[in-house]
Amino acid sequence: MEIIVGKTAGFCYGVQNAVTKTEELLKDNKNICCLGELVHNGEVIKKLEKKGLNVVENIENANDKVIIRAHGIPKEIYNKAQKLNIEIFDYTCPNVLKIHKIAEEYVKNGYFIFLIGKKEHPEIIGTISFCGNNSYVLEKADDTPEAIEKFNESHINRLLIIAQTTYSLENFKLIAENIKKEITSNVELVIKNTICNATKIRQEETNKISKEVECMIIVGGKNSSNTKKLYDIAKINCPNAFIVENKDELPIEKIKDFEKLGIMAGASTPSESIKDIIELIR
């Protein structure tokens, strides 16, 4: 069997940065709290918990030292932490922090903001808090009419469109085009593609590989947005596509007879998980 492994598979910079800094912090500080999962990968979280990381969902339940996950947090949580005298270790992905700054800048300049992404995703929950009251989250193209309605009701003639860092590039372009068609000519429109480069490259490489193989294995956390998007892309081109978090979930009986197999992994998937799967297949 020929195995093609994506060159961009595995940790992106933001995830690597968060994991490395957390491991360093845990060497001298046991039982550090992290507000939400540091990254969306169960294997990574289990290893960090063994080293002393304590995942909490509420800042009030944390101890005096708290790590901010790679996805970021809502603006008001920083204020709560300060009032509770909690020391913050902010490991939010630099690309996410950049979007927060963009949002705040445009809010000050009187813009209404359309934020494109998964409404329940931690990154979106955090980012929308920096977008002010005149903002709206679009998860899919069907949300465009309601978003336009909210925008028109605001009587603002400036509009900014930004996106979740791990959102589908194809869907972002589609929604942005839909919005452009619906707004009037007097609206000052600014579109900023804030999907990170690592996401874009992974999606493009997954698209390419999945067209060349008989079977595609996507490795990553079940709650990872960027991993799910890679699976969606692979499934379009390759009907025999599977998403697994580790080697134990690999459907050996279903894949053993294929002659050409592709492997791609999400941005929060550790290299060990990828290596284990390749070894088991071989």
Residue frames relative to the residue before (quaternion, step in Angstrom):
aa qw qx qy qz dx dy dz
M 1.0000 0.0000 0.0000 0.0000 0.00 0.00 0.00
E 0.2953 -0.7336 0.5853 0.1791 3.55 -0.97 0.91
I 0.1307 -0.7979 0.5869 0.0417 3.57 -0.86 1.03
I 0.1214 -0.7796 0.6124 0.0493 3.57 -0.77 1.08
V 0.1090 -0.8072 0.5794 0.0290 3.58 -0.57 1.15
G 0.4967 -0.6766 0.4607 0.2887 3.57 -0.84 0.98
K 0.4896 -0.6808 0.4654 0.2831 3.58 -0.87 0.94
T 0.7329 0.4145 -0.2292 0.4884 3.59 1.11 -0.65
A 0.3816 0.7474 -0.4721 0.2701 3.59 1.28 0.12
G 0.7393 0.4233 -0.3058 0.4251 3.56 -1.04 0.81
F 0.8385 -0.2521 0.1571 0.4569 3.53 -1.38 -0.16
C 0.2737 -0.6955 0.6379 0.1855 3.53 -1.10 0.82
Y 0.7233 -0.4403 0.2907 0.4455 3.61 -1.25 0.17
G 0.6719 0.5277 -0.3072 0.4192 3.58 0.86 -0.98
V 0.6711 0.4800 -0.2869 0.4867 3.58 0.99 -0.86
Q 0.6455 0.5236 -0.3184 0.4558 3.59 0.91 -0.92
N 0.6420 0.5330 -0.3087 0.4565 3.55 0.99 -0.89
A 0.6835 0.4919 -0.2837 0.4586 3.59 0.89 -0.98
V 0.6823 0.4894 -0.2888 0.4599 3.58 0.90 -0.93
T 0.6609 0.5152 -0.3055 0.4523 3.59 0.90 -0.93
K 0.6901 0.4781 -0.2820 0.4644 3.58 0.86 -0.95
T 0.6288 0.5257 -0.3307 0.4678 3.58 1.08 -0.71
E 0.6496 0.5129 -0.3134 0.4655 3.60 0.95 -0.85
E 0.6442 0.5163 -0.3154 0.4679 3.57 1.01 -0.79
L 0.6595 0.5154 -0.2966 0.4599 3.56 0.98 -0.88
L 0.6801 0.5117 -0.2830 0.4423 3.58 1.01 -0.83
K 0.5127 0.6450 -0.4205 0.3799 3.60 1.21 -0.28
D 0.8007 0.2526 -0.1076 0.5325 3.56 1.01 -0.86
N 0.7547 0.3021 -0.1739 0.5557 3.59 1.25 -0.24
K 0.1353 -0.8064 0.5728 0.0579 3.57 -0.25 1.24
N 0.8249 0.2285 -0.1882 0.4816 3.55 -1.27 0.57
I 0.2320 0.7485 -0.5664 0.2552 3.54 0.90 1.03
C 0.3594 -0.7340 0.5332 0.2185 3.59 -1.01 0.76
C 0.1289 -0.7398 0.6518 0.1057 3.55 -1.24 0.57
L 0.3697 -0.7411 0.5199 0.2093 3.56 -0.79 1.02
G 0.7872 -0.0029 -0.0576 0.6141 3.54 -0.01 1.33
E 0.6609 -0.4914 0.3638 0.4351 3.59 -1.25 0.18
L 0.5452 -0.6433 0.4301 0.3225 3.57 -0.86 1.01
V 0.7618 -0.0556 0.0642 0.6422 3.56 1.00 -0.94
H 0.5301 -0.6457 0.4467 0.3201 3.59 -1.20 0.40
N 0.5420 0.5631 -0.4680 0.4124 3.56 0.31 1.28
G 0.4336 -0.7463 0.4536 0.2220 3.54 -0.55 1.24
E 0.6325 0.5458 -0.3331 0.4373 3.58 1.01 -0.80
V 0.6587 0.5062 -0.2980 0.4701 3.57 0.97 -0.90
I 0.6637 0.5187 -0.3053 0.4441 3.58 0.90 -0.95
K 0.6345 0.5403 -0.3289 0.4442 3.60 0.96 -0.86
K 0.6687 0.5029 -0.2978 0.4596 3.59 0.94 -0.91
L 0.6747 0.4898 -0.2922 0.4685 3.56 0.98 -0.84
E 0.6261 0.5329 -0.3379 0.4582 3.59 1.06 -0.70
K 0.6238 0.5365 -0.3325 0.4609 3.58 1.09 -0.69
K 0.6836 0.4687 -0.2698 0.4901 3.56 1.19 -0.59
G 0.7068 -0.4848 0.2515 0.4496 3.58 1.30 -0.01
L 0.4780 0.6696 -0.4483 0.3496 3.59 1.23 0.03
N 0.1355 -0.7856 0.6019 0.0467 3.56 -0.94 0.94
V 0.2182 -0.7997 0.5491 0.1066 3.60 -0.40 1.22
V 0.0008 0.7817 -0.6228 0.0336 3.57 -0.81 1.08
E 0.3922 -0.7360 0.5066 0.2185 3.56 -1.13 0.62
N 0.7609 0.2989 -0.1551 0.5546 3.57 1.25 -0.35
I 0.5083 -0.6755 0.4454 0.2951 3.58 -0.82 1.00
E 0.6135 0.5648 -0.3437 0.4319 3.60 1.14 -0.62
N 0.6947 0.4606 -0.2708 0.4817 3.59 1.21 -0.46
A 0.5325 0.6436 -0.3916 0.3859 3.57 1.30 0.05
N 0.4797 -0.6178 0.5198 0.3436 3.54 -1.30 0.22
D 0.7597 -0.4219 0.2467 0.4290 3.61 -1.19 -0.31
K 0.7229 0.3164 -0.2382 0.5661 3.61 1.27 0.06
V 0.0182 0.8276 -0.5569 0.0671 3.59 -0.64 1.11
I 0.2870 -0.7308 0.5987 0.1585 3.54 -1.02 0.94
I 0.2847 -0.7234 0.6029 0.1793 3.56 -1.04 0.84
R 0.4682 -0.7216 0.4464 0.2467 3.56 -0.70 1.14
A 0.7013 -0.4941 0.3317 0.3924 3.54 -1.32 0.38
H 0.6583 0.5318 -0.3131 0.4312 3.61 1.11 -0.64
G 0.4843 -0.6596 0.4451 0.3637 3.60 1.21 -0.36
I 0.2795 -0.7480 0.5811 0.1568 3.56 -1.35 0.18
P 0.6355 -0.5137 0.3947 0.4201 3.60 -1.24 0.25
K 0.6627 -0.5515 0.3597 0.3567 3.52 -1.18 0.74
E 0.6809 0.5243 -0.2996 0.4143 3.59 0.91 -0.91
I 0.5709 0.5987 -0.3887 0.4056 3.61 1.18 -0.45
Y 0.5923 0.5562 -0.3636 0.4556 3.59 1.09 -0.66
N 0.6609 0.5092 -0.2984 0.4636 3.57 0.98 -0.87
K 0.6370 0.5267 -0.3208 0.4625 3.58 1.02 -0.82
A 0.6458 0.5351 -0.3126 0.4460 3.56 0.96 -0.93
Q 0.6414 0.5290 -0.3136 0.4586 3.57 1.03 -0.85
K 0.6657 0.5060 -0.2949 0.4623 3.59 0.97 -0.90
L 0.7134 0.4367 -0.2397 0.4928 3.57 1.12 -0.73
N 0.4124 -0.7337 0.4402 0.3128 3.58 1.37 0.10
I 0.3494 0.7295 -0.5013 0.3072 3.55 0.99 0.89
E 0.3620 -0.7193 0.5511 0.2187 3.57 -0.90 0.95
I 0.2344 -0.8016 0.5433 0.0858 3.56 -0.74 1.13
F 0.0981 -0.7313 0.6718 0.0652 3.53 -1.09 0.85
D 0.1351 -0.8549 0.5000 0.0307 3.53 -0.02 1.34
Y 0.0011 -0.8157 0.5756 -0.0575 3.55 -0.34 1.31
T 0.2041 0.7830 -0.5465 0.2159 3.54 1.13 0.70
C 0.5573 -0.6092 0.4445 0.3473 3.58 -0.98 0.83
P 0.5437 -0.6439 0.4287 0.3256 3.63 -0.87 0.90
N 0.6312 0.5375 -0.3352 0.4476 3.59 1.08 -0.67
V 0.6361 0.5091 -0.3188 0.4843 3.57 1.11 -0.70
L 0.6396 0.5232 -0.3190 0.4641 3.58 0.97 -0.86
K 0.6139 0.5566 -0.3339 0.4492 3.57 1.08 -0.75
I 0.6486 0.5062 -0.3134 0.4741 3.59 1.02 -0.82
H 0.6058 0.5552 -0.3491 0.4503 3.60 1.03 -0.77
K 0.6756 0.4917 -0.2885 0.4675 3.57 0.95 -0.92
I 0.6229 0.5337 -0.3358 0.4631 3.58 1.02 -0.80
A 0.6554 0.5239 -0.3054 0.4502 3.56 0.91 -0.96
E 0.6772 0.4960 -0.2955 0.4561 3.58 0.85 -0.96
E 0.6334 0.5421 -0.3213 0.4492 3.58 1.03 -0.82
Y 0.7192 0.4439 -0.2545 0.4702 3.59 0.87 -0.96
V 0.5700 0.5639 -0.3823 0.4594 3.59 1.15 -0.53
K 0.6536 0.5204 -0.3035 0.4581 3.58 0.96 -0.90
N 0.7222 0.4256 -0.2356 0.4917 3.57 1.12 -0.67
G 0.6177 -0.6335 0.3129 0.3453 3.56 1.23 0.50
Y 0.4346 0.7050 -0.4580 0.3231 3.59 1.11 0.57
F 0.3629 -0.6237 0.6392 0.2659 3.51 -1.32 0.54
I 0.1930 -0.8164 0.5365 0.0910 3.62 -0.91 0.82
F 0.1700 -0.7279 0.6569 0.0983 3.52 -1.01 0.97
L 0.1000 -0.7859 0.6097 0.0232 3.57 -0.70 1.14
I 0.1791 -0.8117 0.5516 0.0695 3.58 -0.54 1.18
G 0.4602 0.6597 -0.4916 0.3336 3.56 -0.73 1.09
K 0.6787 -0.4675 0.3732 0.4261 3.56 -1.34 -0.05
K 0.4760 -0.7315 0.4138 0.2589 3.57 -0.53 1.20
E 0.7515 0.3904 -0.2098 0.4887 3.60 1.00 -0.77
H 0.4745 0.6774 -0.4467 0.3413 3.59 1.24 0.04
P 0.5898 -0.6165 0.3891 0.3473 3.63 -0.92 0.86
E 0.6364 0.5354 -0.3363 0.4419 3.59 1.01 -0.78
I 0.6698 0.4902 -0.2941 0.4738 3.58 0.95 -0.89
I 0.6267 0.5371 -0.3311 0.4573 3.59 0.98 -0.84
G 0.6764 0.4750 -0.2848 0.4855 3.57 1.04 -0.77
T 0.7014 0.5018 -0.2748 0.4250 3.58 0.80 -1.05
I 0.6464 0.5413 -0.3424 0.4146 3.60 0.90 -0.84
S 0.6024 0.5727 -0.3595 0.4241 3.60 1.14 -0.52
F 0.6679 0.4659 -0.2925 0.5014 3.58 1.26 -0.34
C 0.6127 0.6034 -0.3218 0.3963 3.58 1.31 -0.16
G 0.4993 -0.6774 0.4190 0.3409 3.60 1.25 0.02
N 0.7097 -0.4689 0.3275 0.4113 3.56 -1.34 0.01
N 0.6987 0.4343 -0.2621 0.5046 3.58 1.11 -0.66
S 0.4740 0.6432 -0.4543 0.3940 3.54 0.38 1.29
Y 0.0824 -0.7902 0.6068 0.0244 3.55 -1.26 0.42
V 0.2949 -0.7515 0.5657 0.1682 3.57 -1.01 0.89
L 0.1271 -0.7694 0.6235 0.0550 3.57 -0.87 1.02
E 0.2193 -0.7962 0.5531 0.1103 3.55 -0.66 1.10
K 0.7998 0.0289 0.0242 0.5991 3.57 1.11 -0.71
A 0.7210 -0.4583 0.3059 0.4202 3.56 -1.30 0.28
D 0.6215 0.5725 -0.3369 0.4155 3.59 1.08 -0.70
D 0.6096 0.5695 -0.3451 0.4300 3.60 1.24 -0.36
T 0.4580 0.7355 -0.4174 0.2739 3.59 1.27 -0.30
P 0.6682 0.5082 -0.3405 0.4235 3.69 0.73 -0.87
E 0.6807 0.4759 -0.2972 0.4711 3.60 0.89 -0.90
A 0.6256 0.5387 -0.3329 0.4556 3.58 1.05 -0.77
I 0.6536 0.5074 -0.2990 0.4753 3.58 0.95 -0.91
E 0.6248 0.5443 -0.3274 0.4539 3.57 1.04 -0.81
K 0.6630 0.4972 -0.2976 0.4740 3.58 0.94 -0.92
F 0.6413 0.5298 -0.3118 0.4592 3.54 1.02 -0.85
N 0.6705 0.5006 -0.2938 0.4620 3.60 0.90 -0.92
E 0.6427 0.5366 -0.3128 0.4486 3.56 1.05 -0.79
S 0.6371 0.5486 -0.3250 0.4331 3.58 1.15 -0.56
H 0.2703 -0.7907 0.4937 0.2409 3.60 1.28 -0.48
I 0.4283 0.6517 -0.4878 0.3924 3.57 1.14 0.71
N 0.2268 -0.8025 0.5366 0.1287 3.60 -0.92 0.81
R 0.6163 0.4771 -0.3655 0.5088 3.55 1.23 0.56
L 0.0049 -0.8242 0.5641 -0.0493 3.58 -0.77 1.03
L 0.1242 -0.7721 0.6215 0.0476 3.56 -0.95 1.00
I 0.1278 -0.7701 0.6207 0.0728 3.56 -1.00 0.87
I 0.0588 0.7750 -0.6248 0.0742 3.57 -0.79 1.09
A 0.2507 -0.7950 0.5376 0.1269 3.61 -1.23 0.23
Q 0.6214 -0.4855 0.4676 0.3994 3.51 -1.39 0.32
T 0.5709 -0.6418 0.3905 0.3313 3.61 -0.92 0.87
T 0.7660 0.3566 -0.1861 0.5014 3.59 1.09 -0.68
Y 0.3771 0.7412 -0.4791 0.2808 3.59 1.20 0.37
S 0.6121 -0.5508 0.4265 0.3743 3.56 -1.27 0.46
L 0.4468 -0.7054 0.4873 0.2557 3.58 -0.74 1.08
E 0.6418 0.5357 -0.3164 0.4482 3.57 0.98 -0.87
N 0.6903 0.4726 -0.2762 0.4732 3.58 0.92 -0.92
F 0.5967 0.5613 -0.3562 0.4495 3.58 1.09 -0.68
K 0.6681 0.4985 -0.2916 0.4692 3.57 0.90 -0.96
L 0.6426 0.5359 -0.3153 0.4477 3.57 1.00 -0.87
I 0.6892 0.4738 -0.2811 0.4707 3.58 0.87 -0.97
A 0.6345 0.5371 -0.3259 0.4503 3.57 0.97 -0.84
E 0.6550 0.5053 -0.3043 0.4723 3.59 1.01 -0.84
N 0.6242 0.5399 -0.3296 0.4586 3.58 1.04 -0.79
I 0.6575 0.5137 -0.2987 0.4633 3.56 0.99 -0.89
K 0.6383 0.5432 -0.3210 0.4411 3.58 0.97 -0.89
K 0.6622 0.5146 -0.2975 0.4562 3.57 1.06 -0.77
E 0.7290 0.4759 -0.2298 0.4350 3.57 1.09 -0.76
I 0.6684 0.5027 -0.3194 0.4456 3.62 1.11 -0.51
T 0.5337 -0.6377 0.4554 0.3182 3.56 -1.19 0.53
S 0.6697 -0.5539 0.3400 0.3594 3.55 -1.25 0.49
N 0.6497 0.5321 -0.3288 0.4320 3.61 1.15 -0.44
V 0.5366 0.6261 -0.4068 0.3933 3.61 1.27 -0.08
E 0.3249 -0.7199 0.5849 0.1845 3.53 -0.94 0.99
L 0.0593 -0.8473 0.5270 -0.0308 3.57 -0.15 1.34
V 0.0373 -0.7676 0.6398 0.0036 3.55 -0.97 0.97
I 0.0866 -0.7879 0.6092 0.0247 3.59 -0.77 1.07
K 0.0233 -0.7933 0.6081 -0.0200 3.57 -0.68 1.12
N 0.2715 -0.7566 0.5767 0.1456 3.54 -0.58 1.18
T 0.0359 -0.8401 0.5405 -0.0295 3.57 -0.09 1.32
I 0.3543 0.6926 -0.5306 0.3364 3.59 1.20 0.45
C 0.4325 -0.7350 0.4480 0.2685 3.58 -0.64 1.07
N 0.6459 -0.5653 0.3668 0.3587 3.54 -1.18 0.66
A 0.6140 0.5598 -0.3455 0.4361 3.58 1.05 -0.78
T 0.6429 0.5152 -0.3124 0.4729 3.58 1.02 -0.81
K 0.6565 0.5288 -0.2982 0.4478 3.55 0.90 -1.01
I 0.6891 0.4842 -0.2843 0.4581 3.60 0.82 -0.99
R 0.6416 0.5247 -0.3228 0.4570 3.60 0.98 -0.84
Q 0.6594 0.5070 -0.3095 0.4608 3.56 0.94 -0.89
E 0.6607 0.5068 -0.3040 0.4628 3.58 0.98 -0.85
E 0.6754 0.4882 -0.2970 0.4660 3.59 0.97 -0.87
T 0.6177 0.5349 -0.3372 0.4676 3.59 1.06 -0.75
N 0.6332 0.5375 -0.3176 0.4575 3.56 1.00 -0.86
K 0.6784 0.4991 -0.2818 0.4596 3.57 0.95 -0.92
I 0.7033 0.4740 -0.2780 0.4510 3.59 0.75 -1.05
S 0.6738 0.5275 -0.3036 0.4190 3.59 0.89 -0.92
K 0.6225 0.5221 -0.3366 0.4761 3.59 1.26 -0.30
E 0.7120 0.4774 -0.2350 0.4582 3.57 1.26 -0.46
V 0.7382 0.4164 -0.2127 0.4862 3.60 1.24 -0.33
E 0.5332 -0.6163 0.4804 0.3243 3.55 -1.36 0.25
C 0.7921 0.1120 -0.0238 0.5996 3.55 1.18 -0.62
M 0.1299 -0.7969 0.5884 0.0443 3.58 -1.03 0.82
I 0.1358 -0.7739 0.6163 0.0528 3.55 -0.90 1.02
I 0.1220 -0.7705 0.6238 0.0485 3.57 -0.77 1.10
V 0.1590 -0.8136 0.5568 0.0531 3.57 -0.66 1.12
G 0.4641 0.6787 -0.4816 0.3033 3.57 -0.77 1.00
G 0.7003 -0.4800 0.3437 0.4013 3.52 -1.36 0.22
K 0.5494 -0.6400 0.4342 0.3163 3.56 -1.05 0.81
N 0.7324 0.3846 -0.2323 0.5116 3.60 1.15 -0.55
S 0.4647 0.6725 -0.4396 0.3723 3.56 1.27 0.38
S 0.4181 -0.7338 0.4847 0.2275 3.57 -0.59 1.19
N 0.7025 0.4686 -0.2928 0.4485 3.59 0.81 -0.94
T 0.6148 0.5412 -0.3474 0.4565 3.60 1.11 -0.64
K 0.6446 0.5261 -0.3158 0.4561 3.59 0.96 -0.87
K 0.6459 0.5210 -0.3218 0.4559 3.58 1.03 -0.78
L 0.6186 0.5292 -0.3415 0.4697 3.58 1.07 -0.72
Y 0.6379 0.5201 -0.3165 0.4715 3.57 1.02 -0.81
D 0.6451 0.5280 -0.3207 0.4496 3.60 0.94 -0.89
I 0.6545 0.5065 -0.3029 0.4725 3.57 1.01 -0.86
A 0.6679 0.5145 -0.2958 0.4491 3.56 0.91 -0.98
K 0.6521 0.5487 -0.3052 0.4250 3.57 0.99 -0.90
I 0.6024 0.5675 -0.3506 0.4384 3.58 1.11 -0.66
N 0.7653 0.3741 -0.1787 0.4924 3.56 0.93 -0.96
C 0.7997 0.1832 -0.0539 0.5692 3.57 1.11 -0.69
P 0.3530 -0.7748 0.4841 0.2018 3.63 -0.24 1.22
N 0.6997 0.4243 -0.2566 0.5144 3.58 1.14 -0.68
A 0.2935 0.7447 -0.5343 0.2717 3.56 0.52 1.25
F 0.0632 -0.7987 0.5983 -0.0052 3.57 -0.98 0.91
I 0.2025 -0.7534 0.6113 0.1332 3.56 -1.15 0.66
V 0.0328 0.8005 -0.5937 0.0744 3.59 -0.75 1.09
E 0.4104 -0.7077 0.5160 0.2539 3.57 -1.17 0.57
N 0.7993 -0.0123 0.0299 0.6001 3.57 1.13 -0.64
K 0.7387 -0.4383 0.2843 0.4258 3.58 -1.33 0.12
D 0.6000 0.5870 -0.3601 0.4072 3.60 1.13 -0.60
E 0.6968 0.4642 -0.2658 0.4779 3.59 1.18 -0.51
L 0.4524 0.7133 -0.4363 0.3101 3.57 1.28 -0.08
P 0.3205 -0.7668 0.5235 0.1875 3.65 -0.70 1.03
I 0.1973 -0.8497 0.4791 0.0978 3.56 0.49 1.26
E 0.6823 0.5090 -0.3006 0.4303 3.58 0.83 -0.98
K 0.6853 0.4920 -0.2804 0.4579 3.57 1.11 -0.67
I 0.7759 0.3778 -0.1857 0.4699 3.59 1.10 -0.58
K 0.5233 0.7102 -0.3902 0.2636 3.59 1.19 -0.47
D 0.7138 0.4673 -0.2642 0.4499 3.61 1.12 -0.54
F 0.5092 0.6397 -0.4343 0.3781 3.60 1.25 -0.02
E 0.3877 -0.7413 0.5037 0.2153 3.58 -1.06 0.74
K 0.7893 0.1620 -0.0869 0.5859 3.57 1.18 -0.52
L 0.0058 0.8267 -0.5559 0.0868 3.56 -0.54 1.24
G 0.2162 -0.7815 0.5744 0.1120 3.57 -1.02 0.83
I 0.1275 -0.7819 0.6069 0.0644 3.55 -1.16 0.67
M 0.0647 0.7597 -0.6447 0.0545 3.55 -0.96 0.96
A 0.1591 -0.8012 0.5728 0.0683 3.56 -1.08 0.68
G 0.5627 -0.6216 0.4456 0.3138 3.53 -1.20 0.67
A 0.6899 -0.5265 0.3347 0.3671 3.54 -1.32 0.34
S 0.7257 0.3810 -0.2439 0.5184 3.61 1.23 -0.29
T 0.4790 0.6657 -0.4319 0.3754 3.58 1.24 0.42
P 0.3776 -0.7433 0.5024 0.2290 3.63 -0.66 1.06
S 0.6132 -0.5815 0.3950 0.3604 3.58 -1.12 0.68
E 0.5834 0.5977 -0.3708 0.4061 3.60 1.12 -0.66
S 0.6460 0.5263 -0.3182 0.4521 3.58 1.01 -0.85
I 0.6498 0.5138 -0.3083 0.4677 3.56 1.02 -0.84
K 0.6627 0.5130 -0.2977 0.4572 3.59 0.92 -0.95
D 0.6420 0.5372 -0.3186 0.4447 3.59 0.96 -0.89
I 0.6698 0.5005 -0.2906 0.4652 3.56 0.99 -0.87
I 0.6406 0.5164 -0.3239 0.4670 3.58 0.97 -0.84
E 0.6604 0.5133 -0.3049 0.4555 3.60 0.94 -0.90
L 0.6619 0.5084 -0.3065 0.4576 3.58 0.94 -0.87
I 0.6424 0.5163 -0.3220 0.4660 3.60 0.99 -0.82
R 0.6782 0.4953 -0.2877 0.4605 3.57 0.93 -0.90
